[in-house]
């Protein structure tokens, strides 16, 4: 079961609306769903909320260390509360997935994502769950840094917000460890809206 939901991003207003902060957006949405508030927690270098759902403690975390040092915050809280990697879900932006799509997986490499790279090192294990929020790729590797640190277009932001809302349906299943059910909810896309019928010529 997932006990720690950690969303990745960069702190401060300059970064709040950038693609790299998609993990923060997801955690904000979950906090609204659970009617809880993230507050500064110096000991874990994070914004943190702790709540109880069906008798189980749940933590929502947004590291305030900047992306490249996300693992300091995640590992600090995991050690303090004796959480295992498989009880942690890290929510992050994903270049290799188109805006509007979200993927759930456990383990694997960091694929060059500096936040995941640091979490790997600080936890000493890659065996945590990841929720990968698609932000798309600029098409040129040299443009990746600029891409993730810029705001998405209004159209792309709407797609990302829709994907966040869609994947949030899975949080109850994630919480109780029904990962197959959560995967099905997350990976099943909504059917496209039917196109209006064309008028029949007289």
N, C-alpha and C positions, 0 to 999 in steps of 0.2 A: 504494500500500500504506500501511497505517496504521502509523506508527512511534511516535506519542505518543497514549496513552489518558489523557485528562484528565477526571476526575470533579469536578463542582462541588458545593459545600456550604459550611457555616460551621464553623470549627474550635471545638473545646472540647466538654466533656461536656454542656453545657446544650443544645446543638443536635444532638447525635449521632443522636437518634432522631426528629428532625423531618422532615417531608416534603421540605423544601428540601435535605436531605442525601442524597437518593436517588442522586445521582451518586457520592457517596462510597461508598455501599453497593455499587454496581456495581463500582467499582475494588477495594474490599476483596475482593469475590468473585473477581474476575479474579486478584488477587494470590495468593489461595489456590489457584486453578487452576494458576497458573504457579509455585507454590511459591517465591514471593519475598516480601520484606518491605519496606514503605515506611518510610523513615527521614527525619528532619528534614534539609533541605537549605537552609541559610540564604541561599545566593547566589540561589536561585530562589523563596524565601519559600514553601516547599512541603514536603509529605511526598512523597518520591520513591523509586521503585525503578527500577533499570536491570537488565535481564536480556537474555539472548540466546536466540532461538528460531530453529532452522534456520539459524544463522549470521547472523541479523539482530538488530541492537540494537533493543530495545523499551523505552520509558519509560512508567511508570505514575505519574500525578501527581495530587495532591490539594492545590490551592492553600490556603495558610493565611492568606490576606489578607482573609478574609470575602468573601461572595458578590459584593458590588458592585465589588470590585477584582480579580476572578478573572483578568482579562486580563494583569495585571502578571506573574503567575507563568507563565501559559501562554506569553506572548510572550517572556519572558526565556529560557525553556528553548528555545523554537523558534529564537530568534536565535542562541543559543550553539551549538546543534547543527545550524544551517542547515536546519531543517525547513520545508517548504512547507505552506501551509494545507491542501492536499488530503491531506497525510500526518498530519493531526491529527483525532482523534475526540474531541469534547466530549460527555460524558454528563451529562444534566441532568434535573431534574424538569420535567414538562409539565402545566400546568393543563387544557389543552384535550383531554387524553386520559384516558380512564377508568383507574382502578387495574386492573392486570392486563394492560394493553396497552403495547407499546413500538413506536416508529416510528423508522426510519432515514432520514435525508435529508442532502443536501449543499446548502450555501448557504441563501439566503433571509434574511428579516429576523429580528430578535430577539424580536418579539412581546411587548415589554415586560419580558422576562426580564433583570434587571439584570446577571447574570453574563455572559450572551451579549452584552449591550450593551457591556460593558467589553472583552470579547474582540474584538468587532468593531473597536473603537477602537484597541486596543493592537496587534493584528495588522495593522490597516490593510486588512483584507479579510474578507468574510463567507463566503469560499469554502472553509470547512472542513466536515467531516462532523459531524453531530449524532446522538446516540442519545437519543431523547426518552422518558423513563420516565413513564408516566401516573400522576398523583396525584389526578386529578379536580378539580372546581371547586366552591367553596362555594355557588355560585349567585348570590351578591351581590358585586359588584366591590369594595365597601368592606370586605369580609371577607377579601380575598385575602391580605393581609399576615399576619393572624392565622392563616389556614389553612395557609400554607406553613411557618410557624414553630411549628406544633403537631404533636404526634405523631398519626399516623393511628390509627384504631381498630384493634384486633387483626385484624379481618376484612380491612380495607384493607391493613394491613401484610403479611398473608399473601399477598394478591393481588399486591402490589408485589414481594415476595420471589420469588413464582412467576414473575413476568414477567422478573425479573433472571436467574433460573436458565435460563429459556427462551431469552433473548437471548444468554446467554453461549455457547450452542452455536455462535454465528457468529464467535467470536473468531479461529479459525484462518483463515477466509475473509477477514476484515477485515485480518488481518496480511499476507496475500499479495496484497491488492488485488482479490480476487474479490467485488466489491461487489454484483453482481447475485445471486450465490449467498448472500451475507450477508443481503441484503434478503429473499430468499425464506425463509431460515431464521427470520429475526426476525418477519416479517409473517405467516407461516403459523402459525395458532393450533393448539393441541392439540385433537384431537377431544374433545367432551364425554364424560364417563364415562357408560356406559349405565345407565339407570335399572333398578333391580331389577324383575323381572317381577311383575305383580300376581297374587296367588293366585287361581286359578280357583275360583269357588264350586262347591260340590257340587251 
